[in-house]
Amino acid sequence: MTAAKHSDISFSSISASVARTLRIEGAAITAFSHALPEDMEDTVRLIMEAKGRVVLSGMGKSGHIARKIAATLASTGTPAFFVHPAEASHGDLGMVAMGDVVIAISNSGETSELSDLLSHCLFLGIPIIGISRQADSTLMRAARFRLLLPDVEEACALGLAPTTSTTLTLALGDALAVAIMEQRGFRSDQFRSFHPGGRLGARLATVRQLMYSGDQVPLVSPETPMSETILRMTEHGFGITGVVDRSEKLVGVISDGDLRRHMNGLLSHSAGEIATQTPVTVASDTVAVEAVGLMNMRKVNAVFVVDTENRPIGILRLHDCLRAGAV
């Protein structure tokens, strides 16, 4: 059969096809959200109480979905990994041990490559969570908990290619991961520990990781003459200096903008007389992206980082946050 020429392609029909597929799959997910599997709560509880890891397995398209679910669980605080069912039959069954929980995925529930893994789990008493569209299948009969997928129309025009069914399975895996995250109270700083690289890692970095500290922080007393204060600001190059009292608490901040606003007779004043008395500050455990949002809202390019006693321990610049990718 000769392939269609580009001139024969109807872009309106392409748009219609794409829109139809999205509607079919979107409607299926919406319907699924109103008719959850009966064992959903027990499944979440089982995974949360597991002493070992969550092992995902599936063949073909189900295997691809299983890998993604395993990755999502692992990145959100639930130790998980994927085992290929065929390779499990050739030695990898040893990766599945007592204390683990197995999630096996098969649309038909009759994937022959899963048989050895299922037998291994049943022999050792390792709980199986089955995800399938067939309630009375080999997989679902072996499973302790059954996440039954609805019998839905595949988006494929021939009704053959796994499309809607795989989308539902993927969405179900995401829903499991999110439910477990919320039940465990998984925090953003914990999430970052599993995503240290790339832009996501930068966005979830804490202020402590990006701030300047120690001798790099410019500080003066309220009595410091402005001539000396300007020199201190120039030496450090942040365009800002903190003003601290005798107990080393931050009582004000002087920025380049303050210098411009008090240009008339500036050198006749002390730092305490020029400083902004209510400076913007952040805590060291603040997520960097939150600090960027605060600086943008208050229209400042740098903020002091203070401890619980309001003592300055660092300085954070907007420029460094942007360079690190914390936006």
Buried (B, 14 or more C-beta within 10 A) or exposed (E): EEEEEEEEEEEEEEEEEEEEBEEBBEEBBEEBEEEEBEBBEBBBBBBEEBEEBBBBBBBBBBBBBBBBBBBBBBBBBBEBBBBBBBEBBEEBBEEBEEEBBBBBBBBEBEBEBBBBBBEBBEEEEBBBBBBBBBEEBBBBEBBBBBBBBEEBEBBEEEEEEBBBBBBBBBBBBBBBBEBBBEEEEBEEEBBBEBBEEEEBBBBBBBBBBBBBEEEEBBBBBBEBBBEBBBEBBEEBEBBBBBBBEEEEBBBBBBBEBBBEEBEEEBEEBBBBEBBBEEBBBBBBEBBBBBBBEBBEEEEBBBBBBBEEEBBBBBBBBBEBBEEBBBB
